């Protein structure tokens, strides 16, 4: 095996930009999903549980994707 490739400063900056973009997109998706599922849960009569229900749904999705 050869010597591993060295990342230049430009590569590190680009990786940081990609990671920041991915986190921003994930945050936008989570916010939209949370709002929609919470509104539906409130409409269906979940009461106070409606605020945490969307987090459980998203956590379940993450776990199933990880499996």
PDB file of N, CA, C, O and CB in Angstrom:
ATOM      1  N   UNK A   1       0.834  -1.167   0.000  1.00  0.00           N
ATOM      2  CA  UNK A   1       0.000   0.000   0.000  1.00  0.00           C
ATOM      3  C   UNK A   1       0.888   1.243   0.000  1.00  0.00           C
ATOM      4  O   UNK A   1       1.935   1.293   0.645  1.00  0.00           O
ATOM      5  CB  UNK A   1      -0.954  -0.009   1.208  1.00  0.00           C
ATOM      6  N   UNK A   2       0.432   2.226  -0.739  1.00  0.00           N
ATOM      7  CA  UNK A   2       1.199   3.463  -0.854  1.00  0.00           C
ATOM      8  C   UNK A   2       0.856   4.440   0.241  1.00  0.00           C
ATOM      9  O   UNK A   2       0.039   4.174   1.123  1.00  0.00           O
ATOM     10  CB  UNK A   2       0.966   4.103  -2.197  1.00  0.00           C
ATOM     11  N   UNK A   3       1.502   5.570   0.156  1.00  0.00           N
ATOM     12  CA  UNK A   3       1.284   6.638   1.114  1.00  0.00           C
ATOM     13  C   UNK A   3      -0.092   7.274   0.861  1.00  0.00           C
ATOM     14  O   UNK A   3      -0.445   7.526  -0.291  1.00  0.00           O
ATOM     15  CB  UNK A   3       2.418   7.701   1.020  1.00  0.00           C
ATOM     16  N   UNK A   4      -0.872   7.537   1.917  1.00  0.00           N
ATOM     17  CA  UNK A   4      -2.189   8.148   1.709  1.00  0.00           C
ATOM     18  C   UNK A   4      -2.059   9.557   1.121  1.00  0.00           C
ATOM     19  O   UNK A   4      -1.090  10.268   1.391  1.00  0.00           O
ATOM     20  CB  UNK A   4      -2.969   8.200   3.036  1.00  0.00           C
ATOM     21  N   UNK A   5      -3.041   9.942   0.321  1.00  0.00           N
ATOM     22  CA  UNK A   5      -3.021  11.263  -0.304  1.00  0.00           C
ATOM     23  C   UNK A   5      -3.201  12.349   0.757  1.00  0.00           C
ATOM     24  O   UNK A   5      -3.980  12.192   1.698  1.00  0.00           O
ATOM     25  CB  UNK A   5      -4.126  11.374  -1.385  1.00  0.00           C
ATOM     26  N   UNK A   6      -2.488  13.420   0.594  1.00  0.00           N
ATOM     27  CA  UNK A   6      -2.602  14.559   1.508  1.00  0.00           C
ATOM     28  C   UNK A   6      -3.691  15.503   1.022  1.00  0.00           C
ATOM     29  O   UNK A   6      -3.789  15.796  -0.169  1.00  0.00           O
ATOM     30  CB  UNK A   6      -1.252  15.307   1.631  1.00  0.00           C
ATOM     31  N   UNK A   7      -4.497  15.971   1.948  1.00  0.00           N
ATOM     32  CA  UNK A   7      -5.528  16.940   1.595  1.00  0.00           C
ATOM     33  C   UNK A   7      -4.921  18.337   1.629  1.00  0.00           C
ATOM     34  O   UNK A   7      -4.253  18.718   2.590  1.00  0.00           O
ATOM     35  CB  UNK A   7      -6.749  16.838   2.558  1.00  0.00           C
ATOM     36  N   UNK A   8      -5.166  19.086   0.571  1.00  0.00           N
ATOM     37  CA  UNK A   8      -4.690  20.461   0.544  1.00  0.00           C
ATOM     38  C   UNK A   8      -5.658  21.341   1.319  1.00  0.00           C
ATOM     39  O   UNK A   8      -6.741  20.901   1.705  1.00  0.00           O
ATOM     40  CB  UNK A   8      -4.531  20.965  -0.909  1.00  0.00           C
ATOM     41  N   UNK A   9      -5.262  22.579   1.540  1.00  0.00           N
ATOM     42  CA  UNK A   9      -6.122  23.541   2.236  1.00  0.00           C
ATOM     43  C   UNK A   9      -7.420  23.726   1.458  1.00  0.00           C
ATOM     44  O   UNK A   9      -8.492  23.827   2.056  1.00  0.00           O
ATOM     45  CB  UNK A   9      -5.397  24.904   2.416  1.00  0.00           C
ATOM     46  N   UNK A  10      -7.334  23.770   0.144  1.00  0.00           N
ATOM     47  CA  UNK A  10      -8.520  23.929  -0.701  1.00  0.00           C
ATOM     48  C   UNK A  10      -9.467  22.747  -0.538  1.00  0.00           C
ATOM     49  O   UNK A  10     -10.683  22.928  -0.469  1.00  0.00           O
ATOM     50  CB  UNK A  10      -8.113  24.079  -2.175  1.00  0.00           C
ATOM     51  N   UNK A  11      -8.915  21.538  -0.475  1.00  0.00           N
ATOM     52  CA  UNK A  11      -9.756  20.352  -0.273  1.00  0.00           C
ATOM     53  C   UNK A  11     -10.501  20.441   1.063  1.00  0.00           C
ATOM     54  O   UNK A  11     -11.693  20.144   1.138  1.00  0.00           O
ATOM     55  CB  UNK A  11      -8.898  19.064  -0.324  1.00  0.00           C
ATOM     56  N   UNK A  12      -9.794  20.846   2.099  1.00  0.00           N
ATOM     57  CA  UNK A  12     -10.417  20.948   3.421  1.00  0.00           C
ATOM     58  C   UNK A  12     -11.525  21.988   3.428  1.00  0.00           C
ATOM     59  O   UNK A  12     -12.572  21.781   4.040  1.00  0.00           O
ATOM     60  CB  UNK A  12      -9.371  21.294   4.482  1.00  0.00           C
ATOM     61  N   UNK A  13     -11.297  23.108   2.747  1.00  0.00           N
ATOM     62  CA  UNK A  13     -12.325  24.148   2.670  1.00  0.00           C
ATOM     63  C   UNK A  13     -13.547  23.622   1.922  1.00  0.00           C
ATOM     64  O   UNK A  13     -14.681  23.828   2.355  1.00  0.00           O
ATOM     65  CB  UNK A  13     -11.772  25.416   1.976  1.00  0.00           C
ATOM     66  N   UNK A  14     -13.317  22.948   0.806  1.00  0.00           N
ATOM     67  CA  UNK A  14     -14.429  22.398   0.029  1.00  0.00           C
ATOM     68  C   UNK A  14     -15.206  21.344   0.820  1.00  0.00           C
ATOM     69  O   UNK A  14     -16.434  21.298   0.749  1.00  0.00           O
ATOM     70  CB  UNK A  14     -13.910  21.792  -1.274  1.00  0.00           C
ATOM     71  N   UNK A  15     -14.508  20.510   1.562  1.00  0.00           N
ATOM     72  CA  UNK A  15     -15.174  19.514   2.406  1.00  0.00           C
ATOM     73  C   UNK A  15     -16.030  20.216   3.459  1.00  0.00           C
ATOM     74  O   UNK A  15     -17.153  19.792   3.730  1.00  0.00           O
ATOM     75  CB  UNK A  15     -14.132  18.581   3.087  1.00  0.00           C
ATOM     76  N   UNK A  16     -15.504  21.286   4.050  1.00  0.00           N
ATOM     77  CA  UNK A  16     -16.268  22.055   5.033  1.00  0.00           C
ATOM     78  C   UNK A  16     -17.518  22.673   4.435  1.00  0.00           C
ATOM     79  O   UNK A  16     -18.576  22.687   5.064  1.00  0.00           O
ATOM     80  CB  UNK A  16     -15.404  23.141   5.629  1.00  0.00           C
ATOM     81  N   UNK A  17     -17.393  23.190   3.204  1.00  0.00           N
ATOM     82  CA  UNK A  17     -18.547  23.791   2.532  1.00  0.00           C
ATOM     83  C   UNK A  17     -19.608  22.727   2.248  1.00  0.00           C
ATOM     84  O   UNK A  17     -20.800  22.973   2.436  1.00  0.00           O
ATOM     85  CB  UNK A  17     -18.113  24.483   1.216  1.00  0.00           C
ATOM     86  N   UNK A  18     -19.181  21.553   1.798  1.00  0.00           N
ATOM     87  CA  UNK A  18     -20.124  20.470   1.507  1.00  0.00           C
ATOM     88  C   UNK A  18     -20.827  20.013   2.794  1.00  0.00           C
ATOM     89  O   UNK A  18     -22.038  19.797   2.797  1.00  0.00           O
ATOM     90  CB  UNK A  18     -19.389  19.274   0.838  1.00  0.00           C
ATOM     91  N   UNK A  19     -20.077  19.870   3.865  1.00  0.00           N
ATOM     92  CA  UNK A  19     -20.674  19.454   5.140  1.00  0.00           C
ATOM     93  C   UNK A  19     -21.658  20.510   5.634  1.00  0.00           C
ATOM     94  O   UNK A  19     -22.755  20.171   6.079  1.00  0.00           O
ATOM     95  CB  UNK A  19     -19.578  19.206   6.202  1.00  0.00           C
ATOM     96  N   UNK A  20     -21.280  21.783   5.561  1.00  0.00           N
ATOM     97  CA  UNK A  20     -22.177  22.858   5.991  1.00  0.00           C
ATOM     98  C   UNK A  20     -23.453  22.865   5.147  1.00  0.00           C
ATOM     99  O   UNK A  20     -24.547  23.061   5.678  1.00  0.00           O
ATOM    100  CB  UNK A  20     -21.465  24.225   5.896  1.00  0.00           C
ATOM    101  N   UNK A  21     -23.318  22.654   3.842  1.00  0.00           N
ATOM    102  CA  UNK A  21     -24.488  22.599   2.963  1.00  0.00           C
ATOM    103  C   UNK A  21     -25.388  21.431   3.302  1.00  0.00           C
ATOM    104  O   UNK A  21     -26.611  21.565   3.305  1.00  0.00           O
ATOM    105  CB  UNK A  21     -24.056  22.507   1.512  1.00  0.00           C
ATOM    106  N   UNK A  22     -24.787  20.279   3.589  1.00  0.00           N
ATOM    107  CA  UNK A  22     -25.574  19.096   3.937  1.00  0.00           C
ATOM    108  C   UNK A  22     -26.330  19.312   5.247  1.00  0.00           C
ATOM    109  O   UNK A  22     -27.489  18.914   5.369  1.00  0.00           O
ATOM    110  CB  UNK A  22     -24.665  17.860   4.046  1.00  0.00           C
ATOM    111  N   UNK A  23     -25.681  19.936   6.220  1.00  0.00           N
ATOM    112  CA  UNK A  23     -26.339  20.219   7.501  1.00  0.00           C
ATOM    113  C   UNK A  23     -27.481  21.213   7.299  1.00  0.00           C
ATOM    114  O   UNK A  23     -28.544  21.061   7.900  1.00  0.00           O
ATOM    115  CB  UNK A  23     -25.321  20.772   8.530  1.00  0.00           C
ATOM    116  N   UNK A  24     -27.271  22.226   6.462  1.00  0.00           N
ATOM    117  CA  UNK A  24     -28.328  23.201   6.179  1.00  0.00           C
ATOM    118  C   UNK A  24     -29.534  22.538   5.511  1.00  0.00           C
ATOM    119  O   UNK A  24     -30.675  22.795   5.894  1.00  0.00           O
ATOM    120  CB  UNK A  24     -27.788  24.327   5.286  1.00  0.00           C
ATOM    121  N   UNK A  25     -29.284  21.694   4.523  1.00  0.00           N
ATOM    122  CA  UNK A  25     -30.370  20.992   3.836  1.00  0.00           C
ATOM    123  C   UNK A  25     -31.111  20.064   4.799  1.00  0.00           C
ATOM    124  O   UNK A  25     -32.339  19.975   4.762  1.00  0.00           O
ATOM    125  CB  UNK A  25     -29.821  20.189   2.642  1.00  0.00           C
ATOM    126  N   UNK A  26     -30.364  19.378   5.656  1.00  0.00           N
ATOM    127  CA  UNK A  26     -30.993  18.494   6.642  1.00  0.00           C
ATOM    128  C   UNK A  26     -31.851  19.296   7.622  1.00  0.00           C
ATOM    129  O   UNK A  26     -32.941  18.857   7.989  1.00  0.00           O
ATOM    130  CB  UNK A  26     -29.921  17.692   7.410  1.00  0.00           C
ATOM    131  N   UNK A  27     -31.371  20.460   8.045  1.00  0.00           N
ATOM    132  CA  UNK A  27     -32.127  21.294   8.977  1.00  0.00           C
ATOM    133  C   UNK A  27     -33.417  21.798   8.338  1.00  0.00           C
ATOM    134  O   UNK A  27     -34.464  21.820   8.985  1.00  0.00           O
ATOM    135  CB  UNK A  27     -31.275  22.476   9.448  1.00  0.00           C
ATOM    136  N   UNK A  28     -33.346  22.202   7.075  1.00  0.00           N
ATOM    137  CA  UNK A  28     -34.541  22.662   6.367  1.00  0.00           C
ATOM    138  C   UNK A  28     -35.550  21.515   6.242  1.00  0.00           C
ATOM    139  O   UNK A  28     -36.743  21.706   6.475  1.00  0.00           O
ATOM    140  CB  UNK A  28     -34.167  23.215   4.963  1.00  0.00           C
ATOM    141  N   UNK A  29     -35.068  20.336   5.878  1.00  0.00           N
ATOM    142  CA  UNK A  29     -35.945  19.175   5.755  1.00  0.00           C
ATOM    143  C   UNK A  29     -36.577  18.790   7.077  1.00  0.00           C
ATOM    144  O   UNK A  29     -37.770  18.491   7.135  1.00  0.00           O
ATOM    145  CB  UNK A  29     -35.179  18.002   5.202  1.00  0.00           C
ATOM    146  N   UNK A  30     -35.780  18.795   8.151  1.00  0.00           N
ATOM    147  CA  UNK A  30     -36.306  18.436   9.463  1.00  0.00           C
ATOM    148  C   UNK A  30     -37.362  19.441   9.907  1.00  0.00           C
ATOM    149  O   UNK A  30     -38.403  19.057  10.438  1.00  0.00           O
ATOM    150  CB  UNK A  30     -35.172  18.360  10.497  1.00  0.00           C
ATOM    151  N   UNK A  31     -37.096  20.727   9.692  1.00  0.00           N
ATOM    152  CA  UNK A  31     -38.038  21.767  10.104  1.00  0.00           C
ATOM    153  C   UNK A  31     -39.376  21.618   9.381  1.00  0.00           C
ATOM    154  O   UNK A  31     -40.437  21.690  10.002  1.00  0.00           O
ATOM    155  CB  UNK A  31     -37.448  23.158   9.836  1.00  0.00           C
ATOM    156  N   UNK A  32     -39.319  21.412   8.074  1.00  0.00           N
ATOM    157  CA  UNK A  32     -40.553  21.228   7.309  1.00  0.00           C
ATOM    158  C   UNK A  32     -41.296  19.980   7.719  1.00  0.00           C
ATOM    159  O   UNK A  32     -42.516  19.998   7.876  1.00  0.00           O
ATOM    160  CB  UNK A  32     -40.252  21.173   5.836  1.00  0.00           C
ATOM    161  N   UNK A  33     -40.560  18.894   7.894  1.00  0.00           N
ATOM    162  CA  UNK A  33     -41.168  17.633   8.303  1.00  0.00           C
ATOM    163  C   UNK A  33     -41.789  17.764   9.690  1.00  0.00           C
ATOM    164  O   UNK A  33     -42.912  17.314   9.920  1.00  0.00           O
ATOM    165  CB  UNK A  33     -40.127  16.503   8.288  1.00  0.00           C
ATOM    166  N   UNK A  34     -41.056  18.378  10.607  1.00  0.00           N
ATOM    167  CA  UNK A  34     -41.541  18.540  11.977  1.00  0.00           C
ATOM    168  C   UNK A  34     -42.851  19.327  11.993  1.00  0.00           C
ATOM    169  O   UNK A  34     -43.819  18.928  12.641  1.00  0.00           O
ATOM    170  CB  UNK A  34     -40.483  19.248  12.844  1.00  0.00           C
ATOM    171  N   UNK A  35     -42.867  20.448  11.274  1.00  0.00           N
ATOM    172  CA  UNK A  35     -44.060  21.305  11.270  1.00  0.00           C
ATOM    173  C   UNK A  35     -45.270  20.570  10.692  1.00  0.00           C
ATOM    174  O   UNK A  35     -46.374  20.656  11.230  1.00  0.00           O
ATOM    175  CB  UNK A  35     -43.794  22.589  10.466  1.00  0.00           C
ATOM    176  N   UNK A  36     -45.052  19.851   9.600  1.00  0.00           N
ATOM    177  CA  UNK A  36     -46.168  19.151   8.953  1.00  0.00           C
ATOM    178  C   UNK A  36     -46.705  18.018   9.823  1.00  0.00           C
ATOM    179  O   UNK A  36     -47.918  17.873   9.974  1.00  0.00           O
ATOM    180  CB  UNK A  36     -45.728  18.597   7.597  1.00  0.00           C
ATOM    181  N   UNK A  37     -45.815  17.220  10.392  1.00  0.00           N
ATOM    182  CA  UNK A  37     -46.250  16.084  11.214  1.00  0.00           C
ATOM    183  C   UNK A  37     -46.873  16.570  12.519  1.00  0.00           C
ATOM    184  O   UNK A  37     -47.840  15.982  13.003  1.00  0.00           O
ATOM    185  CB  UNK A  37     -45.062  15.143  11.510  1.00  0.00           C
ATOM    186  N   UNK A  38     -46.323  17.641  13.092  1.00  0.00           N
ATOM    187  CA  UNK A  38     -46.904  18.173  14.328  1.00  0.00           C
ATOM    188  C   UNK A  38     -48.322  18.687  14.076  1.00  0.00           C
ATOM    189  O   UNK A  38     -49.233  18.430  14.864  1.00  0.00           O
ATOM    190  CB  UNK A  38     -46.018  19.304  14.901  1.00  0.00           C
ATOM    191  N   UNK A  39     -48.499  19.412  12.977  1.00  0.00           N
ATOM    192  CA  UNK A  39     -49.839  19.927  12.651  1.00  0.00           C
ATOM    193  C   UNK A  39     -50.826  18.778  12.461  1.00  0.00           C
ATOM    194  O   UNK A  39     -51.964  18.852  12.925  1.00  0.00           O
ATOM    195  CB  UNK A  39     -49.790  20.801  11.375  1.00  0.00           C
ATOM    196  N   UNK A  40     -50.399  17.733  11.792  1.00  0.00           N
ATOM    197  CA  UNK A  40     -51.277  16.573  11.577  1.00  0.00           C
ATOM    198  C   UNK A  40     -51.596  15.886  12.912  1.00  0.00           C
ATOM    199  O   UNK A  40     -52.735  15.491  13.159  1.00  0.00           O
ATOM    200  CB  UNK A  40     -50.615  15.564  10.598  1.00  0.00           C
ATOM    201  N   UNK A  41     -50.568  15.748  13.772  1.00  0.00           N
ATOM    202  CA  UNK A  41     -50.792  15.110  15.072  1.00  0.00           C
ATOM    203  C   UNK A  41     -51.753  15.939  15.921  1.00  0.00           C
ATOM    204  O   UNK A  41     -52.606  15.382  16.611  1.00  0.00           O
ATOM    205  CB  UNK A  41     -49.457  14.917  15.818  1.00  0.00           C
ATOM    206  N   UNK A  42     -51.621  17.268  15.875  1.00  0.00           N
ATOM    207  CA  UNK A  42     -52.545  18.123  16.625  1.00  0.00           C
ATOM    208  C   UNK A  42     -53.964  17.983  16.083  1.00  0.00           C
ATOM    209  O   UNK A  42     -54.929  17.932  16.845  1.00  0.00           O
ATOM    210  CB  UNK A  42     -52.093  19.598  16.562  1.00  0.00           C
ATOM    211  N   UNK A  43     -54.077  17.921  14.754  1.00  0.00           N
ATOM    212  CA  UNK A  43     -55.393  17.785  14.114  1.00  0.00           C
ATOM    213  C   UNK A  43     -56.046  16.448  14.483  1.00  0.00           C
ATOM    214  O   UNK A  43     -57.268  16.365  14.613  1.00  0.00           O
ATOM    215  CB  UNK A  43     -55.259  17.903  12.576  1.00  0.00           C
ATOM    216  N   UNK A  44     -55.226  15.406  14.652  1.00  0.00           N
ATOM    217  CA  UNK A  44     -55.752  14.077  14.973  1.00  0.00           C
ATOM    218  C   UNK A  44     -55.972  13.877  16.477  1.00  0.00           C
ATOM    219  O   UNK A  44     -56.381  12.796  16.902  1.00  0.00           O
ATOM    220  CB  UNK A  44     -54.804  13.010  14.452  1.00  0.00           C
ATOM    221  N   UNK A  45     -55.704  14.911  17.284  1.00  0.00           N
ATOM    222  CA  UNK A  45     -56.000  14.839  18.706  1.00  0.00           C
ATOM    223  C   UNK A  45     -54.921  14.212  19.576  1.00  0.00           C
ATOM    224  O   UNK A  45     -55.240  13.572  20.578  1.00  0.00           O
ATOM    225  CB  UNK A  45     -57.234  14.093  18.891  1.00  0.00           C
ATOM    226  N   UNK A  46     -53.662  14.377  19.221  1.00  0.00           N
ATOM    227  CA  UNK A  46     -52.582  13.819  20.026  1.00  0.00           C
ATOM    228  C   UNK A  46     -52.300  14.635  21.282  1.00  0.00           C
ATOM    229  O   UNK A  46     -51.563  14.176  22.155  1.00  0.00           O
ATOM    230  CB  UNK A  46     -51.330  13.719  19.198  1.00  0.00           C
ATOM    231  N   UNK A  47     -52.863  15.824  21.391  1.00  0.00           N
ATOM    232  CA  UNK A  47     -52.675  16.664  22.573  1.00  0.00           C
ATOM    233  C   UNK A  47     -51.237  17.119  22.730  1.00  0.00           C
ATOM    234  O   UNK A  47     -50.584  17.486  21.753  1.00  0.00           O
ATOM    235  CB  UNK A  47     -53.109  15.923  23.812  1.00  0.00           C
ATOM    236  N   UNK A  48     -50.738  17.094  23.974  1.00  0.00           N
ATOM    237  CA  UNK A  48     -49.378  17.557  24.264  1.00  0.00           C
ATOM    238  C   UNK A  48     -48.327  16.676  23.588  1.00  0.00           C
ATOM    239  O   UNK A  48     -47.221  17.141  23.315  1.00  0.00           O
ATOM    240  CB  UNK A  48     -49.141  17.582  25.776  1.00  0.00           C
ATOM    241  N   UNK A  49     -48.654  15.424  23.319  1.00  0.00           N
ATOM    242  CA  UNK A  49     -47.711  14.494  22.677  1.00  0.00           C
ATOM    243  C   UNK A  49     -47.406  14.905  21.239  1.00  0.00           C
ATOM    244  O   UNK A  49     -46.416  14.454  20.663  1.00  0.00           O
ATOM    245  CB  UNK A  49     -48.273  13.067  22.700  1.00  0.00           C
ATOM    246  N   UNK A  50     -48.249  15.757  20.655  1.00  0.00           N
ATOM    247  CA  UNK A  50     -48.059  16.187  19.266  1.00  0.00           C
ATOM    248  C   UNK A  50     -46.726  16.901  19.066  1.00  0.00           C
ATOM    249  O   UNK A  50     -46.170  16.872  17.968  1.00  0.00           O
ATOM    250  CB  UNK A  50     -49.198  17.102  18.840  1.00  0.00           C
ATOM    251  N   UNK A  51     -46.207  17.540  20.114  1.00  0.00           N
ATOM    252  CA  UNK A  51     -44.940  18.272  19.994  1.00  0.00           C
ATOM    253  C   UNK A  51     -43.736  17.343  19.863  1.00  0.00           C
ATOM    254  O   UNK A  51     -42.754  17.709  19.217  1.00  0.00           O
ATOM    255  CB  UNK A  51     -44.750  19.176  21.197  1.00  0.00           C
ATOM    256  N   UNK A  52     -43.786  16.159  20.454  1.00  0.00           N
ATOM    257  CA  UNK A  52     -42.644  15.236  20.399  1.00  0.00           C
ATOM    258  C   UNK A  52     -42.839  14.101  19.394  1.00  0.00           C
ATOM    259  O   UNK A  52     -41.884  13.413  19.034  1.00  0.00           O
ATOM    260  CB  UNK A  52     -42.392  14.650  21.771  1.00  0.00           C
ATOM    261  N   UNK A  53     -44.055  13.912  18.953  1.00  0.00           N
ATOM    262  CA  UNK A  53     -44.349  12.837  17.996  1.00  0.00           C
ATOM    263  C   UNK A  53     -43.488  12.912  16.732  1.00  0.00           C
ATOM    264  O   UNK A  53     -42.967  11.882  16.304  1.00  0.00           O
ATOM    265  CB  UNK A  53     -45.816  12.882  17.609  1.00  0.00           C
ATOM    266  N   UNK A  54     -43.314  14.099  16.111  1.00  0.00           N
ATOM    267  CA  UNK A  54     -42.489  14.164  14.895  1.00  0.00           C
ATOM    268  C   UNK A  54     -41.031  13.758  15.132  1.00  0.00           C
ATOM    269  O   UNK A  54     -40.388  13.205  14.240  1.00  0.00           O
ATOM    270  CB  UNK A  54     -42.529  15.567  14.326  1.00  0.00           C
ATOM    271  N   UNK A  55     -40.518  14.030  16.315  1.00  0.00           N
ATOM    272  CA  UNK A  55     -39.133  13.649  16.621  1.00  0.00           C
ATOM    273  C   UNK A  55     -39.020  12.130  16.652  1.00  0.00           C
ATOM    274  O   UNK A  55     -38.032  11.573  16.174  1.00  0.00           O
ATOM    275  CB  UNK A  55     -38.671  14.259  17.979  1.00  0.00           C
ATOM    276  N   UNK A  56     -40.014  11.458  17.207  1.00  0.00           N
ATOM    277  CA  UNK A  56     -40.029   9.995  17.228  1.00  0.00           C
ATOM    278  C   UNK A  56     -40.104   9.407  15.830  1.00  0.00           C
ATOM    279  O   UNK A  56     -39.453   8.406  15.532  1.00  0.00           O
ATOM    280  CB  UNK A  56     -41.194   9.495  18.055  1.00  0.00           C
ATOM    281  N   UNK A  57     -40.897  10.028  14.981  1.00  0.00           N
ATOM    282  CA  UNK A  57     -40.999   9.558  13.594  1.00  0.00           C
ATOM    283  C   UNK A  57     -39.652   9.697  12.888  1.00  0.00           C
ATOM    284  O   UNK A  57     -39.183   8.757  12.246  1.00  0.00           O
ATOM    285  CB  UNK A  57     -42.090  10.347  12.826  1.00  0.00           C
ATOM    286  N   UNK A  58     -39.027  10.882  13.010  1.00  0.00           N
ATOM    287  CA  UNK A  58     -37.732  11.101  12.349  1.00  0.00           C
ATOM    288  C   UNK A  58     -36.643  10.190  12.928  1.00  0.00           C
ATOM    289  O   UNK A  58     -35.788   9.700  12.190  1.00  0.00           O
ATOM    290  CB  UNK A  58     -37.307  12.575  12.487  1.00  0.00           C
ATOM    291  N   UNK A  59     -36.671   9.965  14.228  1.00  0.00           N
ATOM    292  CA  UNK A  59     -35.699   9.057  14.844  1.00  0.00           C
ATOM    293  C   UNK A  59     -35.893   7.634  14.307  1.00  0.00           C
ATOM    294  O   UNK A  59     -34.922   6.927  14.038  1.00  0.00           O
ATOM    295  CB  UNK A  59     -35.836   9.076  16.393  1.00  0.00           C
ATOM    296  N   UNK A  60     -37.153   7.224  14.156  1.00  0.00           N
ATOM    297  CA  UNK A  60     -37.434   5.903  13.601  1.00  0.00           C
ATOM    298  C   UNK A  60     -36.916   5.764  12.168  1.00  0.00           C
ATOM    299  O   UNK A  60     -36.389   4.716  11.794  1.00  0.00           O
ATOM    300  CB  UNK A  60     -38.931   5.630  13.639  1.00  0.00           C
ATOM    301  N   UNK A  61     -37.067   6.817  11.373  1.00  0.00           N
ATOM    302  CA  UNK A  61     -36.555   6.800  10.009  1.00  0.00           C
ATOM    303  C   UNK A  61     -35.035   6.641  10.008  1.00  0.00           C
ATOM    304  O   UNK A  61     -34.489   5.853   9.235  1.00  0.00           O
ATOM    305  CB  UNK A  61     -36.959   8.084   9.267  1.00  0.00           C
ATOM    306  N   UNK A  62     -34.360   7.387  10.869  1.00  0.00           N
ATOM    307  CA  UNK A  62     -32.890   7.308  10.959  1.00  0.00           C
ATOM    308  C   UNK A  62     -32.458   5.897  11.347  1.00  0.00           C
ATOM    309  O   UNK A  62     -31.527   5.346  10.760  1.00  0.00           O
ATOM    310  CB  UNK A  62     -32.345   8.336  11.990  1.00  0.00           C
ATOM    311  N   UNK A  63     -33.134   5.314  12.336  1.00  0.00           N
ATOM    312  CA  UNK A  63     -32.780   3.962  12.782  1.00  0.00           C
ATOM    313  C   UNK A  63     -32.994   2.944  11.667  1.00  0.00           C
ATOM    314  O   UNK A  63     -32.141   2.086  11.440  1.00  0.00           O
ATOM    315  CB  UNK A  63     -33.608   3.570  14.017  1.00  0.00           C
ATOM    316  N   UNK A  64     -34.117   3.032  10.975  1.00  0.00           N
ATOM    317  CA  UNK A  64     -34.383   2.083   9.887  1.00  0.00           C
ATOM    318  C   UNK A  64     -33.376   2.252   8.746  1.00  0.00           C
ATOM    319  O   UNK A  64     -32.942   1.264   8.153  1.00  0.00           O
ATOM    320  CB  UNK A  64     -35.818   2.267   9.356  1.00  0.00           C
ATOM    321  N   UNK A  65     -33.008   3.480   8.440  1.00  0.00           N
ATOM    322  CA  UNK A  65     -31.988   3.695   7.405  1.00  0.00           C
ATOM    323  C   UNK A  65     -30.635   3.131   7.834  1.00  0.00           C
ATOM    324  O   UNK A  65     -29.894   2.588   7.014  1.00  0.00           O
ATOM    325  CB  UNK A  65     -31.853   5.194   7.090  1.00  0.00           C
ATOM    326  N   UNK A  66     -30.319   3.261   9.120  1.00  0.00           N
ATOM    327  CA  UNK A  66     -29.046   2.743   9.631  1.00  0.00           C
ATOM    328  C   UNK A  66     -29.000   1.221   9.568  1.00  0.00           C
ATOM    329  O   UNK A  66     -27.944   0.629   9.346  1.00  0.00           O
ATOM    330  CB  UNK A  66     -28.820   3.211  11.071  1.00  0.00           C
ATOM    331  N   UNK A  67     -30.163   0.593   9.769  1.00  0.00           N
ATOM    332  CA  UNK A  67     -30.204  -0.873   9.706  1.00  0.00           C
ATOM    333  C   UNK A  67     -29.928  -1.330   8.288  1.00  0.00           C
ATOM    334  O   UNK A  67     -29.916  -2.531   8.018  1.00  0.00           O
ATOM    335  CB  UNK A  67     -31.571  -1.414  10.190  1.00  0.00           C
TER     336      UNK A  67
END
